[in-house]
């Protein structure tokens, strides 16, 4: 015969087991495929402008979110005055956010403004977007000085309920690393204002081991350390196109992509499969 105390214990055990039976299993880490690609304004390594070839190379990445660098929007004859950001998004059925670095008057009255910058393509819902300023040395000014300018793109995407900050950048190309060093500091200040998982991609115009990039690795990590080079596309020798992630993003795999015998750009894209804790 059970005592009242033993009966109470049995009831409590039964309730505990019932609660465990109906409790939801812990959610698995959410998968996300991200990429970066400097599209060279739609011109391949052969110098031929072919946005269909660019779109095909992007399609083959099968990425959820892609950062694009060297994107023309009504910029000039080299890209047929096309709006490359919107045209690529339409071909791939993706959402797009274009962040101009340069925004110039049109070549003729009544025509669209001439713009050049970076873009982010996403198959996921975009909750927020912003074009941040970082230090730049203009290529449009005959006597430039370092000054804040736009072109550091950020979107917030919804990945199974997790809000991920995705940034795309294109750093200074000059041999002197001084401007890149200031750009790194500026980007880290922007990232420091955001909470949650972060992915920063782009053309850094410097190897991951370059001294001016060292501050990045205090807050982020390289998704493909020791990965294959990305530039120039035909016979790459430098790994300057990077995918980087915050500590709460786990990298499953990452690799540089060969886009074929006639590369669709003078850079090779980089793809990373990540999971969000």
N, C-alpha and C positions, 0 to 999 in steps of 0.2 A: 504494500500500500504506500503511495507517494505522500510525503509530507507536504504541507502548503509551500514550504520553501523550495522543495524539489519540483513541485508543479510549476511554480513561478519561473524557475530556471529553465524548465522544458519549454514553456511558452516563449520566453525571451529568445532561446536558441532557435525555435521555429520561426519567429519573426525575423531574426537576423538572417537566416537562410533564405527566407522569402524575399527580403530586401536585396540580398546579393543576386538572387535569381532574376529580379527585374531591373537591376541597375545596369545602365548602358555600359558597354565595353569602352575602354579608353580609345579615343579616336586615333587612328593611325596617322603618322606624319603626312601632311598634304604634299603631293608631288608637284613640281613646277619645272618646266624647261625654259631656260632663258638663253639669250644669245646677244652677241654684238657683231656688227658688220659695218665697216666703212665702205660705202657703196661707190665712192669715187664719182659722185654725180651721175651715176648710171653708165659710166664708160668702163669697158673691160680693160684688161691688161694690154689688149691690142689697140686701145685708143678709140674703139668704135662705141658710140652711144647706142645702147640697146636696153631699154627698160624692161622689155619682156624677159631678157636673159637675167637681169637683176631679180625680177620677180620669181623666176624659176629657181634661182639659187636660194632665195629666201624661203620659198615653199618647201624646198628639200630639207630645211633645218627642222621642220615640224616643231617649232618653238611656240610657247604660249605668249612670251613677251620678248620683243627684240628691240635693241637700241641701234639706231642707224646714225652714222656720221657722214658728213659731206653730202648733204641733201639740198638740192636746188628746188626753189619754188619760184617759177617765173623769172629765174635768174638771168638767163642769157641764151645765146645761140648754141652753146656747147650742149645744152640739154633741151633744145627746142622750145625754150620758155615754158616747159612743162611744170605743173605742180606735182613734183615727184612724190611727195608725202601722201597726198590724196590718191594719186593714181596707183601707187603700190598698195595702199590700203584697200582700194576697190578691187584690184586684181586678186588679192589674197583674202578678201572678206574679213578684214580686221579693223579694229578701232585704231585711230591715229591721233597723236599729239605732236605737233610740229613746234619746235622752239628755235626761232631764228637767232643767229648770232649777228647777222647784218640784215638791216631792213632799209632799203634804199628807194629813192624815187624811181618811178617807172622810166623806161627808155623813151616813151612817148606819152603825151597826154591821153588820159582815158584808159591806159593799160594798167594791169595789176602792178603792185609794188614788187620790186626785185628783192628776194629774200634767200638767205643761205644759212643753214644751221644743222641741227640734229633733230631726230624724230624718234618717237617710240610707237611701235605697233603692238597691239594687244588683242588676243582673242578673249580675254577676261574682262569683266566689268571694270571700268575705270571710275573710281570714286572721287578723285581729286587730281589736279594737274597744276604745275607751276613752272615758269621759265625763270630760273634764278640767275643772278649776276655773279660772275667771278672775274678776277683780274684777267685782262687780255691785252695783247699788243696787236693793234689792228693791222690787217693786211690791206685796208682800203685807204689808209692815211699815209701820205708820203713821208711824214715825220712823226711816227707814232710814239706814244709814251704809255707805259702800263696804266690801265684805268679799268674800273668796273664796267662790264658789258654782259649782256644776256647770253643765253645759249647753253646753260646747264639745266637740262630737263629733268623733271621729276613727275612721276605719276604714282598714285596709290591704287593698287589693284586688289580685288577681292578674290582670294584663293580659298574656297570652301569656308568662308567666314573669317579667315585670317587676312588682315590688311597689311599688304607688303608695299614698302616704299621702293620703287624702282627708279634709278637715276641713270642718265646717259650723258657722257661728257666727251669732249674733244679738246685735248690739251695742246699747248703751244708746240710747234714743230721745230723751233730754232735750236741750234746746238747749245747755246747758253741756257742752262737749266733754271735761271733765276725766275722767269715768269712761271714756269711749271711749278716751282716750289711754292710760289704765292697762290697759284690755282689750287694746289693740294690743300693748303691751309683754308682757303675759302670754301672748298667743297666739304671739308670736315666740319666747318662751322655750320653749314646747312644741315648735314647729317646729324649733328649734335642736337638740333632742334626737334628731331623726329624720334618717336618711340616705335618699337616693334621691329620685325625683320626688315633688313635692308639688302638690296642688290645694286651695286654700282658697276656699270659696264662702260666701255668706250675705247677710243683710240687715245692712248696715253702718250704716244710719241716718245716713250722711254721704256726700257726694260724694267721688269718688276724689281730688279735689284738696284736700280738707279738710286743714288742718295736722295734725290728730291722727292722720290715716292715713299721713302722710309716712314714718314709720319702716318701714311695710310694704314700701315700694318699694325699700328697700335689699336685700331678700331675695326679693321676689316682683315680678311685673309684672301689670298689668291686662290681661286677655284681650281687652277691648273698649274701648280708649281712644277717646273720642269717640263711643261708642255711643249708642243711643237711650235716653231716660229710661225709668224703670220704675215710678214712683209719682207720683200715684195712677193706677190702672189705666185708668180711663176716659179721662182727659186727662193723661197723665204729663208732669211737668215736672222731676222729680229722678231722677238715676241713682244710687240708693242700694243696689241689689242687684247684687253684683259676683261675677265669677269671676276668681280670680287664680291664677297658676301660678309654679313655680320656674323658674330659667333653663334647666334641662335638659328642659323641656316646651315643645314648639313648638306655637303656636296656628295652626291652619289657617283657622278662621273663628269668628266669635262674633256673636250677635245677640239683641236683645230680642224676645220673642214676644208678639204681640197675640192674646189668648185669645177674642176675639169681641165682639159688640155688648153682651152682658151678661157682663163679665169674671168668671171663676171666683174671683177674689180681688180685694183692693184693691191688689195689686202685680201686675206682669207678670214672668213668668219670664225668665231669661237662659240661653241655651244656647251652649256652645263645643265645637267639634271640635278636638281636640288630637292630637299625635303624640309618642310617647315615644322619645327618642333611645336 
